[in-house]
């Protein structure tokens, strides 16, 4: 089989010259070119032009990050945003802020926008715990860090929500209550709920379906409608203590109960989650999350991921400890006059 080396030897020129003639590129005298073509024809050499290799484009860091939150009206997420933004700006980067409004479909659209913006990395509080949705987040072209929620496939920074729910259960039972309720998302992916339910079971306290107010839409107007509809269906209050999945909603629960003549904590105990400014001002017992540590550690994880090649990125889970802060909504304070 004739090779390009055979042609070069017979023509008395270099292989590079043969290549220039066959590709019609570079400077070669007409006499040499004609001699090369004649030898190629004589030897029956078939030249197959190799496709040009595309130069691999390595995208340079843009210095832009993004964060997707389920709401901006909840003080807890507003504080989380403030911390992440401070960390980003400290290194001279920019942060794009998006509100998914708790809608997974809207969140998918925001992910496409992030791709178009060619961001370096995404912080997110996912609107859905479904495995297929988390898998979609894990397939993005940029690193993703989940904040306040733990997901096996994603690098995550959060408190142990199950432990937080368990602490609430222990507290309410220790206060002598057995008719205990829950308001919030009540699926198996909601770790606050599962931790709360499982600890009640350990303490042999039932949590029947009639005392669970399962909320799929967590917006305040919808929660108000759902809670009032639930209470209208019961002549007497079904629970003497209730765990509410966040402080924002706990404040609503207290307002609705008081508007119906129920006293807090004399008639019913209420405990929230997050320990936001709302809980502190309204004297609501709540599970505290170290929000500043979550934001800072989340940013550190993002810096680690962006400093690695995509194939080398590994998944870290940073799990922090929650702490139940007791206030007047679940502990009756008796003041003695001296």
C-alpha positions as CSV (number, residue, x, y, z in Angstrom):
1,X,0.0,0.0,0.0
2,X,1.5,3.3,-1.1
3,X,2.0,5.9,1.6
4,X,2.7,9.6,1.6
5,X,6.3,8.8,2.6
6,X,6.7,6.7,-0.7
7,X,5.5,9.7,-2.7
8,X,7.9,12.0,-0.9
9,X,10.9,9.8,-1.4
10,X,10.2,9.4,-5.2
11,X,9.6,13.1,-5.6
12,X,12.7,14.0,-3.6
13,X,10.8,16.4,-1.3
14,X,9.6,16.4,2.2
15,X,6.3,14.9,3.5
16,X,5.3,18.5,4.4
17,X,5.7,19.6,0.8
18,X,3.6,16.7,-0.4
19,X,0.9,17.7,2.1
20,X,1.0,21.3,0.9
21,X,0.5,20.2,-2.7
22,X,-2.3,17.9,-1.9
23,X,-4.1,20.4,0.3
24,X,-3.4,23.3,-2.1
25,X,-1.9,25.3,0.8
26,X,1.4,26.9,1.3
27,X,4.1,28.0,-1.3
28,X,5.3,25.3,-3.6
29,X,6.8,26.0,-7.1
30,X,4.6,25.0,-10.0
31,X,7.3,22.6,-11.3
32,X,7.5,20.7,-8.0
33,X,3.7,20.6,-7.7
34,X,3.3,19.1,-11.1
35,X,6.0,16.5,-10.4
36,X,4.3,15.5,-7.1
37,X,0.8,15.2,-8.8
38,X,2.3,13.1,-11.6
39,X,3.9,10.7,-9.1
40,X,0.7,10.5,-7.0
41,X,-1.2,9.5,-10.1
42,X,1.5,7.0,-11.2
43,X,1.6,5.3,-7.8
44,X,-2.2,5.4,-7.4
45,X,-1.8,7.1,-4.0
46,X,-5.2,8.0,-2.5
47,X,-5.0,11.0,-0.2
48,X,-7.7,11.2,2.5
49,X,-7.9,14.7,4.0
50,X,-8.2,14.5,7.8
51,X,-10.9,16.6,9.3
52,X,-9.6,19.6,11.2
53,X,-9.7,19.1,14.9
54,X,-11.7,21.7,16.6
55,X,-9.8,23.5,19.3
56,X,-11.4,22.7,22.6
57,X,-12.8,25.8,24.0
58,X,-12.3,26.1,27.7
59,X,-14.8,28.6,29.1
60,X,-13.2,31.2,31.3
61,X,-14.8,32.1,34.7
62,X,-17.2,35.0,34.3
63,X,-17.2,36.0,37.9
64,X,-21.0,35.6,38.0
65,X,-22.9,33.4,40.4
66,X,-26.7,32.9,40.7
67,X,-29.0,32.0,43.6
68,X,-32.6,30.7,43.2
69,X,-34.8,31.0,46.3
70,X,-38.4,29.8,46.7
71,X,-39.5,33.2,48.0
72,X,-38.0,36.6,48.9
73,X,-40.8,37.6,51.4
74,X,-39.7,35.0,54.0
75,X,-37.2,36.8,56.3
76,X,-35.3,33.5,56.6
77,X,-34.4,33.5,52.9
78,X,-33.9,37.2,52.8
79,X,-31.2,36.8,55.5
80,X,-29.7,33.8,53.6
81,X,-29.5,35.9,50.5
82,X,-27.8,38.8,52.3
83,X,-25.1,36.4,53.6
84,X,-24.4,34.8,50.3
85,X,-24.3,38.2,48.5
86,X,-21.8,39.5,51.1
87,X,-19.5,36.5,50.5
88,X,-19.7,36.9,46.7
89,X,-19.1,40.6,46.7
90,X,-16.1,40.2,49.1
91,X,-14.3,38.4,46.3
92,X,-15.4,40.9,43.7
93,X,-17.9,38.7,42.0
94,X,-21.5,39.3,41.0
95,X,-24.7,37.5,42.1
96,X,-27.9,37.1,40.0
97,X,-31.0,36.6,42.2
98,X,-34.0,34.7,41.1
99,X,-37.3,33.9,42.8
100,X,-38.9,30.6,41.8
101,X,-42.0,31.3,43.9
102,X,-41.9,27.7,45.0
103,X,-42.7,26.5,41.5
104,X,-40.5,23.7,40.1
105,X,-41.6,24.4,36.5
106,X,-40.6,28.1,36.9
107,X,-37.3,27.0,38.4
108,X,-36.5,24.9,35.3
109,X,-37.0,28.0,33.2
110,X,-34.6,29.9,35.6
111,X,-32.0,27.1,35.1
112,X,-32.1,27.8,31.3
113,X,-31.6,31.5,32.0
114,X,-28.6,30.6,34.1
115,X,-27.1,28.6,31.2
116,X,-27.6,31.5,28.9
117,X,-25.9,33.8,31.4
118,X,-22.9,31.3,31.5
119,X,-22.7,31.6,35.3
120,X,-19.9,30.0,37.2
121,X,-22.1,28.3,39.8
122,X,-25.6,28.2,41.3
123,X,-26.8,28.3,44.9
124,X,-30.3,26.9,45.2
125,X,-33.1,26.0,47.7
126,X,-34.9,23.5,45.5
127,X,-38.6,23.8,45.1
128,X,-39.0,20.0,44.7
129,X,-37.6,17.0,46.5
130,X,-38.5,14.5,43.7
131,X,-35.5,12.4,42.7
132,X,-35.9,13.1,39.0
133,X,-35.9,16.8,39.7
134,X,-32.8,16.7,41.8
135,X,-31.1,14.6,39.1
136,X,-31.9,17.5,36.7
137,X,-30.1,19.9,39.0
138,X,-27.1,17.6,39.1
139,X,-26.8,17.6,35.3
140,X,-26.2,21.3,34.9
141,X,-23.0,22.5,33.1
142,X,-22.1,24.5,36.3
143,X,-21.6,23.4,39.9
144,X,-24.7,23.5,42.1
145,X,-24.8,23.9,45.9
146,X,-28.0,23.2,47.8
147,X,-28.6,25.5,50.8
148,X,-30.8,24.6,53.8
149,X,-31.7,21.2,52.2
150,X,-29.8,17.9,52.1
151,X,-29.8,16.0,48.8
152,X,-27.7,12.9,48.2
153,X,-26.7,13.9,44.6
154,X,-25.9,17.5,45.4
155,X,-23.3,19.2,47.5
156,X,-25.5,20.5,50.3
157,X,-25.2,22.6,53.4
158,X,-28.0,22.4,55.9
159,X,-29.1,21.6,59.5
160,X,-30.3,18.2,60.4
161,X,-34.0,18.9,59.7
162,X,-35.1,15.5,61.0
163,X,-33.3,16.2,64.3
164,X,-35.0,19.6,64.5
165,X,-38.4,18.0,64.0
166,X,-37.6,15.4,66.7
167,X,-36.6,18.2,69.2
168,X,-40.0,19.8,68.7
169,X,-41.8,16.5,69.3
170,X,-39.9,15.9,72.5
171,X,-40.7,19.4,73.7
172,X,-44.4,19.2,73.1
173,X,-44.7,15.7,74.7
174,X,-42.6,16.9,77.7
175,X,-45.2,19.7,78.2
176,X,-47.8,17.0,78.7
177,X,-49.5,17.1,75.3
178,X,-50.8,14.0,73.4
179,X,-53.2,15.6,70.9
180,X,-50.4,17.1,68.7
181,X,-50.8,18.4,65.1
182,X,-48.6,19.4,62.2
183,X,-49.0,22.0,59.4
184,X,-46.7,22.0,56.4
185,X,-45.5,19.7,53.5
186,X,-46.2,16.2,54.8
187,X,-44.4,14.0,52.2
188,X,-41.5,11.6,52.9
189,X,-39.0,14.1,51.4
190,X,-39.8,16.7,54.1
191,X,-37.3,15.8,56.8
192,X,-38.8,18.1,59.4
193,X,-42.1,16.2,59.1
194,X,-40.6,12.7,59.1
195,X,-38.3,13.5,62.1
196,X,-41.3,14.9,64.0
197,X,-43.6,12.0,63.1
198,X,-40.9,9.4,63.9
199,X,-40.0,10.8,67.3
200,X,-43.7,11.0,68.3
201,X,-44.0,7.3,67.3
202,X,-41.0,6.5,69.5
203,X,-42.7,8.3,72.3
204,X,-45.9,6.4,71.6
205,X,-47.9,9.5,70.6
206,X,-50.1,9.1,67.6
207,X,-50.1,11.6,64.7
208,X,-53.3,10.6,62.8
209,X,-54.1,12.0,59.3
210,X,-56.9,14.2,60.8
211,X,-54.3,16.2,62.7
212,X,-52.0,16.8,59.7
213,X,-52.6,19.8,57.6
214,X,-50.7,18.9,54.5
215,X,-49.8,22.1,52.5
216,X,-48.7,21.8,48.9
217,X,-48.9,25.6,48.3
218,X,-46.9,27.3,51.0
219,X,-47.9,30.9,50.1
220,X,-49.5,32.8,53.0
221,X,-52.8,33.5,51.3
222,X,-53.3,29.9,50.3
223,X,-52.2,28.7,53.8
224,X,-54.8,31.0,55.4
225,X,-57.6,29.6,53.2
226,X,-56.5,26.0,53.9
227,X,-56.1,26.5,57.7
228,X,-59.5,28.2,58.0
229,X,-61.2,25.5,55.9
230,X,-59.6,22.8,58.1
231,X,-60.8,24.5,61.3
232,X,-64.3,25.0,59.9
233,X,-64.6,21.2,59.5
234,X,-64.0,20.7,63.2
235,X,-66.4,21.8,66.0
236,X,-63.6,21.5,68.5
237,X,-59.9,22.2,68.0
238,X,-58.4,18.7,67.1
239,X,-55.0,19.5,68.7
240,X,-53.7,21.1,71.8
241,X,-50.2,21.7,70.3
242,X,-49.0,22.1,66.8
243,X,-45.7,22.1,64.9
244,X,-45.6,24.5,62.0
245,X,-42.9,24.0,59.3
246,X,-41.6,27.6,59.3
247,X,-41.9,30.8,61.4
248,X,-43.7,32.8,58.7
249,X,-46.6,30.2,58.7
250,X,-46.4,29.9,62.5
251,X,-47.3,33.6,62.8
252,X,-50.3,33.0,60.6
253,X,-51.4,30.0,62.6
254,X,-51.3,32.0,65.8
255,X,-53.2,34.9,64.3
256,X,-55.9,32.6,62.9
257,X,-56.3,30.7,66.2
258,X,-56.5,33.9,68.2
259,X,-59.1,35.3,65.9
260,X,-61.2,32.2,66.7
261,X,-60.9,32.7,70.4
262,X,-58.0,30.2,71.1
263,X,-55.3,31.5,73.4
264,X,-51.6,30.8,72.8
265,X,-50.1,29.1,74.8
266,X,-53.0,28.7,77.4
267,X,-55.2,26.7,75.0
268,X,-52.7,25.6,72.3
269,X,-49.0,25.5,71.9
270,X,-47.3,26.6,68.7
271,X,-43.7,25.9,67.5
272,X,-42.2,27.1,64.3
273,X,-38.9,26.5,62.4
274,X,-36.0,28.7,61.4
275,X,-35.8,31.1,64.4
276,X,-36.2,34.2,62.1
277,X,-36.7,37.8,63.3
278,X,-40.4,37.1,63.2
279,X,-40.1,34.4,65.8
280,X,-37.9,36.6,68.0
281,X,-40.3,39.6,67.8
282,X,-43.5,37.6,68.1
283,X,-42.2,35.4,70.9
284,X,-42.6,32.2,68.9
285,X,-40.7,29.1,70.0
286,X,-38.7,27.9,67.0
287,X,-35.9,25.6,65.8
288,X,-32.8,27.7,65.1
289,X,-30.7,27.2,62.0
290,X,-27.2,28.7,62.0
291,X,-28.0,30.6,58.9
292,X,-24.7,32.6,58.7
293,X,-22.7,29.3,58.9
294,X,-24.9,27.8,56.2
295,X,-24.3,30.8,53.8
296,X,-20.6,30.9,54.5
297,X,-20.0,27.2,54.3
298,X,-22.1,27.1,51.1
299,X,-19.9,29.7,49.5
300,X,-16.7,27.8,50.6
301,X,-18.1,24.7,48.9
302,X,-18.8,26.6,45.7
303,X,-15.3,27.9,45.6
304,X,-14.0,24.4,46.0
305,X,-16.2,23.1,43.2
306,X,-15.4,25.9,40.7
307,X,-11.7,25.3,41.3
308,X,-12.0,21.7,40.1
309,X,-12.6,20.2,36.6
310,X,-16.2,18.9,36.1
311,X,-15.0,15.3,36.1
312,X,-13.2,15.7,39.4
313,X,-16.0,17.4,41.4
314,X,-17.1,15.3,44.3
315,X,-20.2,15.7,46.5
316,X,-19.9,17.0,50.1
317,X,-22.7,17.1,52.7
318,X,-22.2,19.5,55.5
319,X,-24.8,18.8,58.2
320,X,-25.1,21.3,61.1
321,X,-26.9,20.8,64.4
322,X,-30.3,22.6,65.0
323,X,-31.3,24.1,68.4
324,X,-34.8,24.5,69.8
325,X,-35.3,28.0,71.2
326,X,-38.2,28.2,73.6
327,X,-40.5,31.3,73.9
328,X,-43.9,32.2,75.0
329,X,-45.8,30.4,72.2
330,X,-45.1,27.0,73.8
331,X,-44.0,27.8,77.3
332,X,-46.3,29.6,79.7
333,X,-44.4,32.2,81.6
334,X,-45.8,33.1,85.1
335,X,-44.5,36.3,86.5
336,X,-44.4,36.6,90.2
337,X,-44.9,40.0,91.8
338,X,-42.5,40.5,94.7
